[in-house]
Amino acid sequence: MKKTVLTLALLLTLLTGTCCPAGGAAVDKQSVYQAGLDYASMGMYKNALEQFTAVGAYKDSVSWQFYCQGMIGIENANSFEQLGYLSDATAQVEAAGKYFEILSNSAFRDSERIKRYLSARRYELKGLTQSALDIYAGLLDVLDSGERYLRLLKGTPLPTQAPVVTLPERLTAYPAHIVRKAVSYFGPGDRYAEQTAVALRSDMAVSILGREDSYYLVEFDSPAGKLRAWVPTIRVRRDGTGTEPEVGGKGKSARVINAAEGLRGPGNEYAKSGVTLTAGQMVTAFEAEGLYTMIEAADAAGRRMRLWLPTDQLSVRN
């Protein structure tokens, strides 16, 4: 997608801050939607996603939300690939592919071509060069297909150097469902902030990732992205076999290096928390997964929350 200059409408939005009014003021959905289109035209997909999410099902905003999530996944895959983390890059390509698979069924924009591009990325990551070349050859104007085609012709390999530190594995997701309506929290107990973005109703599908005391750490989808929360074990029923690990525990004291907003899971595909950790703030650090670490902090109201920050933004005291 070609980048363009800021439109007057976007400039006014950024300067006046009217795209997401506070205090219950009416939202001008057309202006917010247009801001999303402008951000997307410049390749600023995270910003665009915020705008499209804010207007819900207005026009084709839901399709745009999927499109932005997919493009963010591609950007993440590129970052991992450049670092030599090819398994992580593959996971991001697979995640992006699911969004464009859905979009291609409705012929949304160039989703069909990007779906084919992601197929080539999968072949490339698996070392199946000829299969990747065959697909890239028909998509030379799609994203970086032309660059990849030329690189593969020259036989230049992807970065495969081993990382200095092995990335911690992500927690295994065990399928489960909510037994009946349940209250969930951003930590293992009612002393933590209550999760209210998604109502957990009877038979709702979730994934069990871990356990602390009498609470499961579960994961499910929300309109803003994936979300993790803690649910009493008596409200969750496993749909198969497997044993989840013990998570959390005592933790270690850590200092936040640079100001950053906590996420509700270990990656950019997870919802934002709305809680910004300031530089120098002390938190409690728990398990690391991939490039992220689970931490415990408090929001502006003093409510405790388990959130996730990039591990390289934490200085952990041993």
C-alpha positions as CSV (number, residue, x, y, z in Angstrom):
1,M,0.0,0.0,0.0
2,K,1.5,3.3,-1.0
3,K,2.1,5.9,1.7
4,T,0.6,9.4,1.2
5,V,0.9,12.7,2.9
6,L,-1.4,13.5,5.9
7,T,-4.7,14.8,4.8
8,L,-6.2,17.9,6.2
9,A,-8.8,15.9,8.1
10,L,-6.1,13.7,9.8
11,L,-4.1,16.8,10.7
12,L,-7.2,18.4,12.3
13,T,-7.9,15.1,14.1
14,L,-4.3,14.8,15.5
15,L,-4.2,18.5,16.5
16,T,-7.6,18.7,18.2
17,G,-7.7,15.2,19.6
18,T,-11.4,14.9,18.5
19,C,-11.2,11.4,17.1
20,C,-11.8,9.7,20.4
21,P,-13.6,12.2,22.6
22,A,-13.6,11.6,26.4
23,G,-16.3,12.1,29.0
24,G,-19.0,10.4,27.0
25,A,-19.1,13.0,24.2
26,A,-20.7,11.8,20.9
27,V,-18.2,10.2,18.5
28,D,-18.1,11.5,14.9
29,K,-17.8,8.0,13.4
30,Q,-17.2,9.3,9.9
31,S,-14.3,11.4,11.1
32,V,-12.8,8.6,13.1
33,Y,-13.3,6.1,10.2
34,Q,-11.6,8.6,7.8
35,A,-8.7,8.9,10.2
36,G,-8.4,5.2,10.1
37,L,-8.3,5.2,6.3
38,D,-5.6,7.9,6.4
39,Y,-3.5,6.0,8.8
40,A,-3.8,2.8,6.8
41,S,-2.9,4.6,3.6
42,M,0.4,5.6,5.3
43,G,1.1,2.1,6.6
44,M,0.5,3.1,10.2
45,Y,-1.6,0.1,10.9
46,K,-1.5,0.2,14.7
47,N,-2.9,3.7,14.7
48,A,-5.5,2.8,12.0
49,L,-6.6,-0.2,14.1
50,E,-7.3,2.0,17.1
51,Q,-9.6,4.2,14.9
52,F,-11.5,1.4,13.3
53,T,-11.9,-0.4,16.6
54,A,-13.3,2.8,18.1
55,V,-16.2,2.9,15.6
56,G,-17.2,-0.8,15.9
57,A,-19.2,-2.1,13.0
58,Y,-19.4,1.3,11.2
59,K,-19.3,0.7,7.4
60,D,-16.5,-1.8,6.7
61,S,-14.6,-1.1,9.9
62,V,-14.6,-4.7,11.0
63,S,-12.9,-5.8,7.7
64,W,-10.4,-3.0,8.2
65,Q,-9.7,-4.2,11.8
66,F,-8.9,-7.7,10.4
67,Y,-6.8,-6.1,7.6
68,C,-4.8,-4.0,10.1
69,Q,-4.3,-7.0,12.5
70,G,-3.0,-9.0,9.5
71,M,-0.6,-6.3,8.4
72,I,0.7,-5.8,12.0
73,G,1.4,-9.6,12.0
74,I,3.4,-9.2,8.8
75,E,5.4,-6.3,10.3
76,N,6.1,-8.5,13.4
77,A,7.2,-11.4,11.2
78,N,9.6,-9.1,9.4
79,S,11.1,-7.9,12.7
80,F,11.5,-11.5,14.0
81,E,13.0,-12.6,10.6
82,Q,15.6,-9.9,10.6
83,L,16.7,-11.0,14.1
84,G,17.0,-14.7,13.0
85,Y,14.0,-15.8,15.1
86,L,12.5,-17.8,12.3
87,S,10.1,-19.8,14.4
88,D,8.6,-16.6,15.8
89,A,8.4,-15.2,12.3
90,T,6.5,-18.3,11.2
91,A,4.0,-17.9,14.0
92,Q,3.3,-14.3,13.0
93,V,2.9,-15.3,9.3
94,E,0.5,-18.0,10.3
95,A,-1.5,-15.5,12.5
96,A,-1.6,-12.9,9.7
97,G,-2.7,-15.6,7.3
98,K,-5.9,-16.3,9.3
99,Y,-7.0,-12.7,8.9
100,F,-6.4,-12.6,5.2
101,E,-8.0,-16.0,4.7
102,I,-11.2,-14.5,6.1
103,L,-10.9,-11.3,4.1
104,S,-10.2,-13.0,0.9
105,N,-13.6,-14.7,1.1
106,S,-15.2,-11.3,0.8
107,A,-12.7,-10.0,-1.7
108,F,-11.7,-7.2,0.6
109,R,-9.2,-4.9,-1.1
110,D,-6.0,-6.9,-2.0
111,S,-6.5,-9.6,0.6
112,E,-6.5,-12.4,-1.9
113,R,-3.0,-11.4,-3.2
114,I,-1.7,-10.9,0.3
115,K,-3.0,-14.3,1.2
116,R,-0.9,-15.7,-1.6
117,Y,2.1,-13.6,-0.5
118,L,1.8,-15.2,2.9
119,S,1.8,-18.6,1.3
120,A,5.1,-17.7,-0.3
121,R,6.5,-16.5,3.1
122,R,5.6,-19.9,4.6
123,Y,7.5,-21.7,1.8
124,E,10.4,-19.4,2.2
125,L,10.6,-19.9,6.0
126,K,10.6,-23.7,5.4
127,G,13.4,-23.4,2.9
128,L,11.2,-24.4,0.0
129,T,12.8,-21.9,-2.3
130,Q,11.3,-22.9,-5.7
131,S,7.8,-22.9,-4.3
132,A,8.3,-19.5,-2.9
133,L,9.8,-18.2,-6.1
134,D,6.9,-19.4,-8.1
135,I,4.4,-17.4,-6.0
136,Y,6.5,-14.3,-5.6
137,A,7.0,-14.2,-9.5
138,G,3.3,-13.4,-9.8
139,L,3.2,-10.9,-7.0
140,L,6.2,-8.6,-7.7
141,D,4.2,-5.5,-6.8
142,V,2.8,-6.9,-3.5
143,L,4.6,-5.6,-0.4
144,D,8.2,-6.8,-0.6
145,S,7.7,-9.7,-3.0
146,G,10.0,-8.2,-5.6
147,E,12.9,-7.9,-3.1
148,R,12.3,-11.4,-1.8
149,Y,12.2,-12.8,-5.4
150,L,15.5,-11.2,-6.3
151,R,17.1,-12.3,-3.0
152,L,16.0,-15.9,-3.5
153,L,17.3,-15.9,-7.1
154,K,20.7,-14.8,-5.8
155,G,20.6,-17.6,-3.1
156,T,20.9,-15.2,-0.2
157,P,19.6,-17.0,2.9
158,L,17.5,-15.7,5.6
159,P,19.3,-14.7,8.9
160,T,19.7,-17.9,10.9
161,Q,22.2,-16.9,13.5
162,A,21.3,-18.3,16.9
163,P,20.1,-15.6,19.3
164,V,22.4,-14.7,22.1
165,V,19.7,-15.8,24.6
166,T,17.2,-18.5,23.7
167,L,13.7,-17.1,23.7
168,P,11.5,-18.5,26.4
169,E,8.7,-20.7,24.9
170,R,5.1,-19.5,24.9
171,L,2.7,-21.3,27.2
172,T,0.7,-24.1,25.7
173,A,-3.0,-23.4,25.2
174,Y,-5.4,-26.1,26.3
175,P,-8.9,-25.9,24.9
176,A,-11.6,-25.4,27.5
177,H,-15.0,-23.6,28.1
178,I,-16.7,-21.6,30.7
179,V,-19.1,-23.8,32.8
180,R,-21.4,-20.9,33.6
181,K,-21.3,-17.1,33.7
182,A,-18.0,-16.2,35.4
183,V,-16.2,-13.1,36.7
184,S,-12.6,-12.8,35.6
185,Y,-9.8,-10.7,36.9
186,F,-6.4,-9.3,35.8
187,G,-4.7,-11.4,38.3
188,P,-5.3,-14.6,40.4
189,G,-8.0,-13.3,42.8
190,D,-10.6,-10.7,43.5
191,R,-8.0,-8.4,44.9
192,Y,-7.1,-7.6,41.3
193,A,-9.0,-5.4,38.8
194,E,-12.0,-7.0,37.3
195,Q,-11.9,-7.8,33.5
196,T,-15.0,-6.2,32.0
197,A,-14.2,-5.9,28.3
198,V,-15.6,-9.4,27.5
199,A,-18.4,-11.1,29.5
200,L,-17.6,-14.8,30.2
201,R,-20.8,-16.6,29.6
202,S,-21.7,-20.3,29.8
203,D,-20.1,-22.5,27.1
204,M,-17.8,-19.7,25.9
205,A,-14.6,-21.2,24.4
206,V,-11.3,-20.2,26.2
207,S,-7.8,-21.6,26.4
208,I,-6.2,-22.6,29.7
209,L,-2.5,-21.5,29.8
210,G,-1.6,-21.8,33.5
211,R,-2.7,-22.0,37.0
212,E,-2.0,-20.1,40.3
213,D,-3.8,-21.3,43.4
214,S,-7.5,-21.7,42.6
215,Y,-7.4,-19.6,39.4
216,Y,-6.7,-20.5,35.8
217,L,-4.9,-18.1,33.5
218,V,-7.1,-18.2,30.4
219,E,-7.0,-16.6,27.0
220,F,-9.9,-15.5,24.7
221,D,-10.7,-13.0,21.9
222,S,-11.9,-9.5,22.4
223,P,-12.9,-6.8,19.9
224,A,-9.5,-5.1,20.6
225,G,-7.4,-8.3,20.2
226,K,-6.6,-11.3,22.3
227,L,-6.9,-11.0,26.0
228,R,-5.7,-12.9,29.0
229,A,-7.5,-13.0,32.4
230,W,-7.8,-15.1,35.5
231,V,-10.9,-17.2,36.2
232,P,-11.8,-19.4,39.2
233,T,-11.0,-23.0,38.3
234,I,-14.6,-24.1,39.3
235,R,-15.9,-22.0,36.4
236,V,-13.7,-23.6,33.7
237,R,-13.9,-27.1,32.2
238,R,-11.2,-28.6,30.1
239,D,-12.1,-30.0,26.7
240,G,-9.2,-32.4,26.4
241,T,-6.2,-33.8,28.2
242,G,-3.0,-32.0,29.3
243,T,-1.6,-30.4,32.4
244,E,-1.2,-26.7,32.6
245,P,1.9,-25.3,34.4
246,E,2.0,-23.4,37.7
247,V,2.6,-19.7,36.8
248,G,3.1,-16.5,38.8
249,G,4.3,-17.2,42.3
250,K,6.6,-14.9,44.1
251,G,8.1,-13.0,41.2
252,K,11.1,-10.7,41.2
253,S,11.5,-7.0,41.6
254,A,12.1,-5.1,38.3
255,R,12.4,-1.6,37.1
256,V,10.8,-0.3,33.9
257,I,13.5,1.1,31.6
258,N,11.3,3.2,29.2
259,A,7.7,4.3,29.5
260,A,5.4,1.7,27.8
261,E,1.8,0.7,27.8
262,G,1.2,-2.8,29.2
263,L,-0.5,-5.4,27.0
264,R,-3.0,-8.0,28.0
265,G,-0.8,-10.8,26.7
266,P,2.7,-11.4,25.4
267,G,2.6,-9.8,22.0
268,N,1.2,-7.0,19.8
269,E,-1.7,-9.2,18.9
270,Y,-3.1,-8.8,22.4
271,A,-5.3,-5.9,23.6
272,K,-3.8,-2.8,25.1
273,S,-4.4,-2.3,28.8
274,G,-4.7,1.4,29.0
275,V,-2.1,1.4,31.7
276,T,1.2,3.1,31.0
277,L,4.2,2.1,33.0
278,T,6.6,5.0,33.6
279,A,10.3,5.0,33.2
280,G,11.9,4.0,36.5
281,Q,8.7,2.5,37.9
282,M,9.2,-0.6,40.1
283,V,7.1,-3.7,39.3
284,T,7.1,-7.4,40.0
285,A,8.2,-9.6,37.1
286,F,7.1,-13.2,36.5
287,E,7.4,-15.5,33.6
288,A,8.8,-14.5,30.2
289,E,7.2,-15.8,27.0
290,G,8.9,-15.0,23.7
291,L,9.9,-11.4,23.8
292,Y,7.5,-10.4,26.6
293,T,7.4,-10.8,30.4
294,M,4.4,-10.8,32.7
295,I,4.5,-8.1,35.3
296,E,2.3,-6.9,38.1
297,A,1.5,-3.2,38.6
298,A,-1.3,-0.9,39.5
299,D,-3.6,1.3,37.4
300,A,-4.4,4.9,38.1
301,A,-7.1,3.9,40.6
302,G,-4.6,1.7,42.5
303,R,-6.1,-1.6,41.2
304,R,-3.6,-4.4,40.8
305,M,-3.1,-5.9,37.3
306,R,-1.0,-8.5,35.7
307,L,0.2,-7.1,32.3
308,W,2.9,-7.9,29.8
309,L,5.8,-5.7,28.7
310,P,8.7,-6.3,26.3
311,T,11.4,-8.1,28.3
312,D,14.1,-5.7,27.0
313,Q,12.2,-2.8,28.7
314,L,12.7,-4.4,32.2
315,S,15.7,-4.5,34.4
316,V,15.2,-7.4,36.7
317,R,16.9,-7.7,40.1
318,N,18.1,-11.2,40.8
